[in-house]
Amino acid sequence: MHEISLIVTCLVIGVLLRWSGRLPDTATKAFGGWVINVALPATALRSVHQLKMDDGWWLAAATPWIGAILAILVIVPLCRAFGWSHRRAGALLLVGGWGNTSFVGLPMIAAFAGSQWLGLGIVIDLFGSYLALSTLGLAIAAVASAGHFDGRAVAKRIATFPPFWAILIAFSTNDVPRPEWLDQLVEALARTLTPIALAAVGYALRLDRISGRVGALAVGLGYRLLLAPLAIFLMYAALGRSGDPVAQVAMLEMAMPPMLGASIIALDHDLEPDLVALVIGVGVPLSMLTAWLWWGLIIHP
């Protein structure tokens, strides 16, 4: 699969760039700055344009919000029990609470459920993952970075967060025709999200620093790849909708690996970068197996 080879290649490029010594230690910040201020907004502008929403998709769109809120309820008490820092807690909430519902999720939908469900995947990604990340996720990062809650500071960060404004602009101009050159420009900028975000993660990835982080790595990946999809699976089963194709796509999206945008926000706020890179570096390839297993359970409950 082209997407998987690109993921591996960009991670390796990031590692090789760090080994080469050609870039400064602050390169991750520069990569992250591009992703947050350019690539993420462009992705929102590209994906929302002329998007049609089905009335029956709202619960599916809410599942990333449910997963992020459940992460707070599960991960925060665990971090307190283990005596972990607020920065580690914030890192785990971001990489554990948000799944990669776009670059990994959409190809998975096409492969397992069929390309006719890609529209639903985009709705889940934008109304769920991206909108939740631009509000709740950014609030988590701000609180974890500062070590305390400052409502005014959190509100200011959200109000000045470029992806948040891009989502608002995209929704308000959804049906406005765009000239072809503008569509091509937005598309070109959006395509830089995955390679640059993964290069940033690869640059920060240090497998030699796994010591002392195995427990946190297990908590982050255990929630992201096991508990979060299980919770949504049980929710739809309780509603008697586990056989609904819309529910099956939503459950598959919840089984995706950590979201690149969330990891970049964690890195940008200096929330234990070594742990964040480890969760991404291990979680993305591992999710290829776990997502396949989850899909087998979803279609044959």
N, C-alpha and C positions, 0 to 999 in steps of 0.2 A: 504494500500500500504506500502510495507516494507520500502521504502525510506522515506516516511512521518513519520513513527514511529521512524526511526533512527534520523531524524532531531529533532523531539520533545525530544527524549531521551537525545541526546547529549547536547541540549540547557539546559535541566534541570540539567544534570550532571555538566555543567559549573556553573550554579547558586548555586547548592548544594556545590560544591567545594569552592566557595567564602564564602558562609554562614558558612562552617565548620571551616574556619580560618586555615586550614592545609597547605595552599600554601601562598607564599609571595604575596604582592600586584603587584609585577613585573611578575607574572605568565603569564599574557596575552602576554608579550613580548617573553617569552620562547616558548609558544604555536605558536605565530606568526613566530618566527625564524625557527621552524621546518617546518611549512607550506611553507614559502617562499623558504627556502634553500633545502628542501628535497621533500616534498609532491607535490608541484606544478611542479617542474622539472620532477619528476617521472611520473606524470599524462601526461605531454606532450610526454615523451618518450614512454609511453604505448599506447596512443591514435593514434599517427601519424604512428606507425609502420605498413607498408604494407597497408596504407590507399589509396583507389582509389578515384580520384577526377573526377567528371563529369563536362564537359565544361559549362553546363547550371547552375551550382551551384554558380558561382562567385558572382552574385548580392546578393544571399542569404548570402554568406559568408561575404559580405561587410556590411550587415545590423547592426551588432554590432558597427562597426566604425561609421556608420551614426548616430546611437543612441547616441554614446559618444560625437560626434561633436555637435549634436543638443542640448545635455545636457549643453555644454559650452555656446551655444547661448541663452539658456533659463534660466539656473540657475544662471550664473554669474550676469546678469543684475538684477535679483530678489534679490540676496544677496546684491548687491550694493544699491538697492532701500530700503531694510530693514535695511541697516547699519550693516550687519552681518560681522564677521571677515573673513579673508582669510582662516583660518583653518576650519571654518564652511563651507565655500564655497567649499574647497577641499574635505571635508568629503561628502558633498551632491553630488558633481560631481562623486565621486568614487562609492558610493552606489546607486546613481540614474542613472548614466550613463552606468553601466554594469549590465547585467542580469545573473542569474544563469542558463546558457545554458547547463550545464553538468549534475550535480547530480539531479537537479529538472527538467531541460529541457528535458533530454533524456527519463526519465520515462513518462513524459507528452506526448512526441511524440509517444512513444509506445502505450500509453493508448488511445490517440485521433486519431492520423493519421495512426498508424500501425508500427510494428517493422521494416518493410522494409525500412523506412525512417530514421533509426538510423544513417546510414552512413552520410546522409546529416546533421543531428544534430551534429555529431562529427566534420564535416568540418566547420560548423558555429561556433562551440565552439573554435576550434583551430586557424583557419585562421582569425576568427573574434574576439571573446571575449579574448582569451589568448594572441594573438599577439598584439591586441590593448592595453590590460592591461600592457603588458611587455614594451610597448613603450610610447604611449600617456598617459596611466594611471599612469605610474611611473613618467612621466614628471609633470603631474598635482600634484601628491603627493609631489614631490620635491619642486615645486614652492610654493605650499600652506604652506608647512612646513617652508620654508625659508622666505616667505613673499615677495620675489622678484624673477625675472627670472635671472638665471645664466646659460647660455648655456653650458659652460664647465662642471659645476657641474651636470647638467641634463644628458648630454651625458655620463659622467663617471658613473652615477648611472645606466643608461640603459645598458652600456657596461659591467657592473659588476653584473647585475641582473641575478641570476641563472636560473629562468624560461626562460628568453630570450635566453640564451645560450642553454638550453635544447631544445627549439623549433628549433633553427638553426641546432643543432646536429641531432634532430629527422628527420627534413626535408632532410638533406644531407645523412642520412643512412636509408631512408624509405624502400628501397628494399633490404637492406643487411640482410641476414638471421641471426637470433640470436639463441644461444643455449637455450635450454629449461630452464636451471637454471637461466639464466639472465632474461628471460621473467617473471619467477615466482618471482624473486627478485624485479623487477620494479613494477609488479602488487601489491605485498605486500606493498611496500612503497607508491604507489599511493592511495591505499585504506585508508591510514591514513589521507588523505586530509580532508574529510568531518567531521569525528568525532573530530579531533583536532581543526579544524577551528571553528566548531560550539561550542565546549567546550570553546574556547577562547572568542567567542561572548557571550555565556552564563555567563562566568565569569565576563565580563565587563557590562552585562545587569543590569541596575538599574532602575526599573520602578518608584521608588520614586524620581528619578531625571528628570522626564518628564516635570516638571514645567519649563517654559521658553523655552521649545524646541518643543512645539506643532506645532507652525508655520513651523519650519524647518522640522519636521517630516512629515507634510502635503505636503510640497514642494517636499521632497525626494520621498515619496511614490506616490504622485500625478503624478510626472514625470515618475517614474519607471513603475507603474502599469496601468497608463491611457494614458498619453501624448505620451510616446515612442511607445507603440504598435499602437496607433492611427496614428502616423506619418507614420509608415511603412505600415499600412493598406491603408492609403490614397495614398502613393507612388505607391503601386502595383495596386490600383484601377485606378490611373491616367495612368498607363502603360497598362491597360486593361488585367492584369494578375492575378487578384484576385481569379480566379477560378483554377489557376495552382497549383497542389499539392506542388511543390517546394516552391512557394510563400506562401502557407498556412502554411507550416512548419516553414518558416522564420518568418512569422507573429506571430505564436505561441511562438517561441523562444523569440521574443521581449517582450512578455507578462510575462516573468518569473520574480521572485523576485530578490532582490539585490544579486550580485555575492559574494560568500564567499571569494574568492581570493582578490577581490577589497576591501572588508571590512578589511581583515587582513593587507593589505598595508596601509589603512587609520589608523588602530590601531597602526601599526609599526611606522608610522610617527607622532603619537600623534595628529591626526586630530579629535578633539572632540570625544573621545572614547565613552562617554555616548550616544551621538546622533547616532553614527554608530551602537552601540549595539541595540538601540531602533528601528532603521529603519529595521535592520535584524530581531529582535525579533517579531516585529509587521508585517513586510512585508511578511515573509515566510508563516505564516498561512493564512494571508489575500489573498495571491496570489492563493491559492487553489480555492477560489471563483472567483476571477477576471479572472484567466486563463480559467476557465470553461465558463464564460460569453463571453470572447473574442473568444473562439473557436466556440461558437454558432453563433456569428456574422461573423466569418471568413468563415464558410461553408454555411451560409445562409445570404449573404450580402443584 
